[in-house]
Amino acid sequence: MGLKEIKPDIIKAYFEFSKAVDKTDKLTQKEKELISVGVAHALQCSFCIEDHVKKARVAGASEEEIAEAVLVAAKVRAGAVLTYAKHYAFKD
């Protein structure tokens, strides 16, 4: 038995939320999937990476765009590490 069976209302609400976000029109679906690719890599979610890379390709993203999204996520993640180092590791 999984979450869908134990908490069906919550799982249904998640999928409704997800569909509502996909329906917004300020970003293209390709842009949303490229953001998702970057976030999935930053979160280190293998399933999410596979799913969103596939969806990004379907939405028209090139391999170069996907690679750039991954690198942007790596930049932000590295920046967070450096910020914490500044505040905690090297206090005066």
N, C-alpha and C positions, 0 to 999 in steps of 0.2 A: 504494500500500500504506500502511495506517495503523497506528497503535499496536495496534489490535485484532488485526491479523494478525501484527505483529512480536512483541508481548508479550501473547498472549492470556491467560495465567495472571494477570498483573497486572491487566489490565482486568476479567477475571472477578471477581477478588478485590475490586476497587473496587465493582462493582455488588452483590456480595454484602454488603459492608460497608454500602453505601447502603440496601439493603433491610432489613438488620438494624436500622439506626438508625430507619427508618420504622416498624418493628414495636414499638419501645419505647412504653410506655403512660403515662408521667408527663406528657407534653405532648400536646395534641391535634394532629392533622395540620394544622389551621389555624394553630396556634401555631408549629409547626415551619416551615411555609411562610412565615409572616410573618418569622420569624428569617432564613430563607433569602433573602427579599426584601431585608432590610436588609443582610445580608452581601454579597449580590450587588452591591448599589449601592456599598457601601464598597470592594469589590474592582474595581468598574467593569468588570464582565463582562457585556457586552450580551446574549449568549446566555443566561447565567444569570438575568439580570433578566427577560427575556421568559418564560423557562421557569417561574420561580418565581412571578411575578405571575399567570400563567395558572393554575398549580397552587393558588395561594392563593385565587383566585376560585372554583375548583372546590371547594375545601375550605370555602367559605362566608365568606371574608373580604370585608368591604365595601371600597369604594374609600377610605373614611375610614381604615379599619384599615391598608390598604396604604400610604396616604400617611403615616400616623403611623409605620409601620415604617421608611419611607425617612427620615423626619425624625430618628428615634432614631439611625439609622446615621450621618446627617450630624452629629448632636450628638457622637457618640463619635469620629468622624473629626476633627472640629474640636477636640475636647478633646485628642486626641493631638497635633495640631499645636501647640496652645497649651502643652502640657506640654513638648514638645521646645524650644519657644521659651524657656521659662523656664529650662531646664537648659543650653542651648547658646548662644542668641543674646544673652542678657543677663547673662552671667557678670560678677561683680564683679572 
